[in-house]
């Protein structure tokens, strides 16, 4: 090994010029093939190795599934320096050639022999090692600081994620409770009105929706029928829906005119000016003495009446405005007689707006055709058949709106 080559290696360049030729006389050369192990963790340290060319990997867990490269040594850098200063010391990591590598080797016996001949060399090499160790310690310190910061960031992110999970779980519980409250508003069973039968279903687009319906006894001969659709989805619309339902239900027992019931509710909603939500709906009273269904329509879908032998038709009527927008409100007030064997259905716009995977809406005409095909002897079976037909049409397409339907059937 020439003195000129040693001077180009940073480890030796810091030594006094007069000591380099002496050190060169005892150094040997060792070549490693790519992937060859120089020494393993736990081996006894016996020499210092300086990289002339190539690259070394310093390994932890060598030969195990947890093996990882913790450092690399390139040209001019060294490994095994503590073996010169600590006789009998054990290697604390494994070293493997990442590439074909050439090394300069200084064994401890050669080093001790040199020190006896030139004691000052020990001080010079110790100084170099001290500087290298100091630089390594500084780098290790900064690495530890960086890792601590990364760990702190990871901890903060984990903590934030945990808080989000807790908030999500809390929201899900609140939504579940809201859904239970919404379901509790729906009638537990259909009213018993001689000569008539009832059926209904509601399929919300989300956990909680803005649609609702209700059927309740007013007196011995009359049943109140209510269907509504809030112009939004989620918790706000559900709360607004519950409020409107309560108002209509309360007014229904104090007024015999469906139109006046809705006007009073609209007047109250308009005066409060608390929300920009509005609601479409139909409220009516069914009288089993004459089969009359008198109702007021507030911007809602027009009901369909099916008569035996004649098919279904829309009930002729005028215009109607949603509740909560204007006062005074324009309502469509009608009286329709359900003939023996006839069936009347009230439904929300989600029924006709429902789309299949191709984006095609169910539509009003298809609803009439399906109604004529599915009408059964009982209103309950009719509503069930219509719901099944709608689900078959929609298949697995995402539901955009709540779907609600109420069927009223008169015995033949």
Number of C-alpha atoms within 10 A of each C-alpha: 13 10 15 10 11 19 15 13 16 14 19 21 14 14 18 12 12 9 15 19 14 15 18 17 13 15 17 13 13 15 16 19 15 15 15 16 16 17 16 21 16 12 14 15 23 22 20 19 22 26 22 22 17 19 21 31 21 22 20 19 14 18 11 8 7 8 11 14 15 10 11 17 18 16 19 18 18 21 16 20 20 16 20 23 14 12 12 12 15 17 18 16 17 20 26 23 22 20 16 15 22 21 23 22 20 23 18 19 12 17 20 15 12 19 14 12 11 13 12 14 21 17 13 15 18 15 14 17 16 12 12 15 13 12 12 12 12 12 12 12 12 12 12 12 12 12 12 12 12 12 12 12 12 12 12 12 12 12 12 12 12 12 12 12 12 12 12 12 12 12 12 13 12 13 17 14 13 19 20 13 15 19 14 10 16 14 13 10 10 15 15 13 17 12 13 23 19 24 20 25 19 19 19 21 18 16 15 25 27 27 33 28 25 19 24 18 17 16 11 11 14 18 20 23 24 21 23 28 31 24 16 18 20 17 18 15 21 23 18 18 25 16 13 23 19 14 18 19 19 13 17 21 13 9 12 13 17 23 23 15 22 26 21 17 19 25 17 16 22 20 11 9 11 8 11 9 17 21 24 22 26 29 27 26 25 25 20 18 10 11 17 17 22 20 23 25 30 26 20 23 22 20 19 21 26 22 18 14 8 10 16 22 15 14 14 11 14 12 12 19 20 24 28 24 17 14 14 12 19 19 23 19 20 17 15 15 15 23 19 15 17 26 28 25 23 23 27 27 20 24 23 18 18 23 22 19 12 8 10 12 17 18 15 14 10 13 18 18 12 16 23 19 13 17 25 18 16 20 25 20 17 26 24 19 18 22 20 13 16 21 14 11 17 20 13 10 14 12 18 14 24 25 26 23 24 25 26 24 27 21 16 11
